[in-house]
Amino acid sequence: MSSSLSTRSKYWALFSLSLMYFSCLTHAEFIVDGPGHQVTDGRTTISLNGQWKFATDVKNNGVSLGFKNEKFNDKKWDTIDVPGSWSLYDNYANYVGDAWYRRTVNKPSYTDDERVLLRFEAAYYDTDVWFNGHFLGNHKGGYTPFEFDVTELLQQTNTIAVRNDNTYSVGAWYYWGGLTRDVSLIVDSAVRIVRQKFVAEPDLISGQAHIKTEVTIENMSKTDRTVQISGDFSDLNDNRATAVPFTTQFDQSNSIDIPAGQTRSLSLSATLNASQYKLWHFDHPNLYRSNVQISPGNYRVSDRVGIRKIELRGTDFVLNGEKVRLNGYNRVSDDRAHGSVEPLHVIRRDMDRMKAAGANLSRIMHYGQHPALLDYADEKGMLLTVEVPVWGKKADLSIASNAQVYKDIDELLQRDWNHASIFAWSVANEIKSSNDTGRTFVRTMMDYIRNQHDTTRFLTFSTNNDVVPAEASQYTDFVSRNSYQNFEKKSLQSHKSFPNKPVFISEYSPDGFVYPTSRERLNHTTGADGIIKKYQKQPWVMGTSVWAYNDYRSTYRGTSTNGFRGWGLQNAWGDLKNAYFQMQKAMSAVQGLTAVSTDTGTQVTFNAKSLEELPAFALKGYKIVVQGIDKKGQVVGGKVENLQDIIPGSGQYNINIQWHKNGLNLVTERVSLLTPTGYEVDVTRVPVAKPSTPYVRQIIASSNSIRVIFDHVSGANQYELSLIDGNLLDGKLKESTVHVTTKQETFLEISGLKPNQPYTFRLKATNSVGATQSKITTHTLVTKTEMAPIIQAAIPVSNDLMVGFIGGELQTSWDIEVASASDEHIIKRQNTTVKGASRVRGLPTNIKQKVRVRGVNESGDKTVWSQWLYFTIADKNTKPQPPELKGVLAGENAVALVISPHPQAEYYTVKLEGNNHEVIKKLKFSAVDLLLIDGLVDTKIDKISISVTTPTGTSDFAPTSWGQSL
């Protein structure tokens, strides 16, 4: 098979590939596997998401004022999004206390044998609910669902009133008040399956797998019922022909009596032989479905199953019989544009990027995660420790008063039990764990989980105390150690105290507890890449988890003047910093990935890490991808090359990847290590020509500085802005030593200049081959005007725009200006006192607009304006634009599409056409720029096209034009 594509003009080449598509796919077949848990029959869900009436209740007198009543007049109230957080709106950005939501809903259709439930997937934190003026109840806890039966209260038009209080605050995470996840009315069968709780245990010797599911059924009716339970175990496509039926255990009948108003449980089981399943692994996350139903009524529930065996053998972490050492990140569950709402595309974006930066094991956060995140961890292969929200030295650890902690455990474990990604539960973070109260708390909570919920997973808690034999880590299955200094010493102390337990570094960072706004900039680097090396020769360290993957909003001590804690590899607006690429390299599964360009291809070299290093595991099904990139940034050649299995410590690998290069005007060869799940986890670039010429988009001048905004260009590793002396020397301009550089930012700034002076400068784009430079430009500084804030983001949210910026420390407010991109017409102006962000509400949709910001100090003096950022707000019925297809690469039984990711992608759909048929493949990715379709044989492909699905819909397939055979 030929290994490259040639181009002519701007069109990609037509190609014919002798490839086979996945055996489970036929013509135009579509993989449609849904969420991990779903009720597939017997339930109707009516979404109540959208616009709700909203008001704050500063005096806490909303009840006495009648906010809960049906006939209360709320016309003067504000209107905000649900799911959402009031903390995202400028008027309420820093509000803490009671607030109210109201809306009406029509009476749904239902039968005498159905009940109508009002369900909240999460609300932060303390929530009271009324329905038609009747108090339904209270729920505390910001991360788990709750529901109320409203059947007897239904009218033709119904009023829902919710009082929500976000006063509760723990640690450094932000109190995003509001109805933060979906709200719905559910028409449910009066006799329903509440949950199934399965255990999937493989026998690694015999190859069999034993599946057991405990099915819990609730009878919400007023009469006793008898139902029959049946079920089976199937593939993700719910293929009934190959499903393995469940049987009841211990001579139980599959019939069960359920008294009115009560629940009962019954166990079902199945045994699979080795040919009927594949193990779940972080590189091979094979999933199946456990389907159960009851009759009469045909109420059916389906949950995903991953079959894996995790063991702790002394200090070793063993997955499916293999000792592994793994790394990951803590991810704070919010961003500044969406708060803690976490739209699907944000969850998938962050998880994609974490996986691409080597995350296979993470202590993910201090509280229950969004179900979509856990689903994605199951699908993409990330082992997680999930934690109960008990944080800090001030936490109430007295057992008698801790009903809320028991409730948090119950709700969290009941909801999240079935996720293959969760391998451990953590009962607390950084509590007082060295005294009697702390030890009793840890022991009691772990006993409660084991006795009431789960004997199949490991239990731990994260400590930042000295881990001595008397500390509460004595009760854990493995030691979880948070560490911010003396890294090796603290790990060694943990090992000496508990020599037969693994140590998991559940948090670490050397970057310090001071947060200047410079840490929010894209040029920020981290020292964490060096710390990981300190654990490499400590074999008792089973894994590490960096604090933190992302910057996050906070009011905790030390937080920046901008309102963020700049720990992250990614800023609070979703942009990657230099630190990300540092950690991607440090957490690579191989060492020293390098490449050399040759006349006939690319020579790639790397070393397999040993079990003394981190991470360390066998690489099975990995590939090397080479992209030949031209000066326009298009992928005009390259290849996908399969790798043999790589065992830890197996030495150096030298691979000569041949591909056609004649006539290709290349600027860079990009080489990456690709996992079986489709993530490029190590990347190196080989410059073969000077980069493209940089383009200066805008120049901003203040009284003492110049800021140059530019576009990144193909082939550049770094950009340099230099001042040039205005005096001629031997007929040439003399270049000054005053210069600044960047890798990630799209602007450079030189300060310390004199006002009312003309300055000449130029911008260079550089790589190891050489540099290209912009035109020489002269600009005159202005008088007595400060430099503009750094505008970071313009993100559409609903019909609004979230603007992100870094303001100066002396600025007390900021002007925001939105204009039409086509005719400069000013659409909206506003001033905000909220630091770092502003929500501009009620903007027009489906037209290109632009936004800029300037600062205002206490005396009213204003800075110059920032540059414009451009955006378009799509309405809910507008299809997104198709993704840009930048190139196609072929390999043995595989094809890879190189794209520009859509910023709101939830998934992509690829259509392959040839031999008078088509195959459609849904690819669940958000933030990758390479989409791999593997396992292709004997299928001629004449055309490839791609579409993207976002929150506003699915695009058309991108048109393709192909001009030459491959």
Steps between C-alpha positions, in 0.01 A plus 500: 500500500620850423547708812424858412261738332604743229323827440414712205377855539299539821329164474592173661571196291240237421615176648414131501584310816510125533360506849240318706250681717410383851337161478207622710415765240310451179382743235399830662488335843545733796633433850234654722603396849350745744582610855634249749164477678175533315137400536426369153131414547229603744590864567435838336726794583386859448787747517447811708831649388489851359407841634376525862398810693760595760546736796743528789365500856747714693278527810404128498133591506391347170273249670311768693475712185331212320771410248387137529134568418330425170356849453808695597578763233856439379482713184764741632742218578803434285514205260805269502605162364429161655721307527721789598638703784410851604871548572556523122302826473662834582213613725535190718862398435605533864162441664490252788174408671141413417368530145178384335402335173146477361335361190174343385449168324196342340353180636651201320303202376517192721299189583361372827800268528757777465645761731633847416830599661675835515875429475808715550832351392685741732457836671757684709464476793201521735174472307129521593237417238130594474248376245180698462575654839545162672836440666661187354816481705862602546825371356856582604802414294598660173593207278242219514139467376174517693133471406146540631171330413258773388226280353235594755576871467469531121275764342462608139767768559750444777739735678841389620680717754851427625697668776870439459778602741869491403642614835667164568864525394776246533864556421609689193229391258240754400138501621321510164146562625197379313333213318824380346386186317190384312151539641216285367153359553507123473194290426606172654339164547355454848708182517846579377860386509685745724845370418706197420827449679735266322831336572701377201793283606728321253692184583836570339598132509191332358401797284142496623326810630228496761235771482263567785241775518283587796178651367304733730131554422273763652123476529366857511139385465247449779465125449737207539652380175667187366741536208727278297861600439709399201815631340805437289852609429565639151736707289462877475273472198256295707537207264232260619636212290821481703362606839571274797189460721510557874376239743394539863735393777459257788187335359313830512197540283512785252168609650501744790227647725528871576273653765343837425737790562806279547804369310637149455814361338584182313832374362563381144819351363670381184827329415690592185768293335818660372370538144199705613676805642816709514647657811464870582835679505599868485636441147227256401181611679270222381144545624184291496143542616308344786131516408220416744125530472188430702159388386221565487579846374825430308694754702858469371830637634841475337839567662847471356742241634878491488661172599837554668702370792691745719724373778739646753783251540716642775604838361410413141192619312395217271247534218383180331810321625748770388692723739459859387609843624272778381453876506217747484356835607254649743239696304295769673148458368434844360612761253434873495264497202264231631566477873435152635234427236757319283345460156580175327750659262696652792518166683614315189745776406675481835498122521636474144782735586577325828518164324726652235725627781545152644212478749403140573448521878367807681367612836256706297355746757360537855136424421260309279559544129261570215368164370615596150859527625484155656343361183782647294762362739342157449507542122848647465678312777587704807517345846357729767492546873170671583478694825231589752490882557667511844786749482745671729611532858175677595276216381252364756620144558279414795305191402185589693443821303606370161169396347588707192816299434308171516245650263774616261648151501162335438407728211843492341551125511146412399525721193858422394547137598503353149783706349795285397725803528454533876746276682498667845292719729661770710320610818676835560773744400759663727309456826647473850585134468755459779273538802234269641212686334663485156598135532150407616342689212712330234454153649124546549436632150701222341317239706170658393590478132616140531201387704227693319623549147820368350746224577641495146687831485790639698458766769728789583509866597744774400725625777745785532604403852810308595421141407613318813376159617242657735351722228163406342670363187530179704138425401538559126572254222763734362652823626388816315753775562466869405842658463621853421855482633753241621352264243736204529525531877124492554452208266778309675346576841167359376672187377693444821183536706303261276755289309238260363272765350534688172533877519295715267609863467145636487610863462834658425643824368816700569357822354418669831199655668534851356288569193603801293295544185809397303411141594178542301696591187567242230877537544477359854727203564491248783761322707282189527676338205815480713325374812371187329860387456545500878254210528651291223729298725242463774327181379240519777351808326226347287403830337476876520232764439603862434320789667353629284409447138315833474486847649184564700303781657537540876477738792744300712806663649776577254270508196612743228359850461323360195308249714678182388745250636751447224608144567396366167636371175192664351362842589146562624386568142618168356827611339813287538812641663864408446462291816270260314765407246759463775282245680402322180868430439572412865208256516572330171504121505832510310815700554691721258269494199708660223483503123723575204378587152643283222468507121249214507316560826563549870733320742335473845684404820381448858567291809254286693476615861583243764283402798720729711369798305164678484288416318579135429276248325493285188411685181271282291336620179687832486592678178739766374341776292708719269348815352670699227379860541540779244528875555122538485461256791351228280598135541624403155666168580592251768411159632344301785738222610409210732739428787581160643408445865745684724586358841640723779878502500531347152751761383530729202284490191610635162228510238544607139162622378497537123259727319494695175649851534584604144354833402358578844587847620540399865580727790463245786477128557285432804548162671270367771446189708136395462314287756246234401231739627612767252703742714832652396684468831846609391580743220824616342552732205777497242535838327610452139466861383464847647151578630244701312518877525320628811205734449448794736126537557492807725727737694400659831705782652481651848716769657784257576444176311417341168291185461507313170220255421577239236389169353698184557653358184592156378841371600576749778624379839536849645425865427723796576413869507804731467541876519719655230715812540381782275856609408656374181828313537685434176171540317326235709264508794673409824310241703474559874546235765150579632281204410241263648398147400202269525389155395131490584370857520369684194649830611831642618557816700802720569471747787723763664486730195464879484171673410454700176791315340492302176632146531586262223473124544460171322362158584690180428375142475779254573586132503827308496542553126476878517269797532265703287392849592214739452528837335679769703230710667510839672252605768485804728414466868218707649498729805389407854300192408546155652524186293176310440394193699598168344184370336505121517168361381169568327282193556132485396273365775129476421418837330769672703875546483754425774802730470820407682783740577790577733471850640758716668519501880401868525197460274165496682261449208508411133318624190380236256410592142336271244477600134392355169797349321369609160413868546654600839153580638509497883256236623552528873710675763519416868718555803576227753670486838538120480866408482620293209168440327180657377183354356352713222134407476244499222724526193376423148556154357643369174698813412874553539580740784807620686575603857768699681569618855670788680571566866386787720687598817357651817541859376320422173809488278464245223751275330526461126270240349612140459498336160174369357403135540254366242208266570162380377217390728308217335136466594368165613372411153813590305720226365870542573743534214665174391848445642801582286661185364872581481625169368464123483765245593496130418662206671467126523125438546449855622426851386545819705326831442678818607251772593468837669289412808173685547511683837159357601530152348317221680589239238586461133345283231711367214352367178706266282375442146614250239393193303147643483453490872571716802597442860430755773704509819424709808820608677457625856768765523497871567853641516713285274629603160557148370215252456607140447287234332671168552440140397434554127552223238397449139283807477558750224443853627446767238381778726519602866284769656444615856242681712497629857230501767488793744242627752312674216481202265687297239678654204476387143776273383803701394534493122806319372667499163757237411720502197743208493512138602699385798 
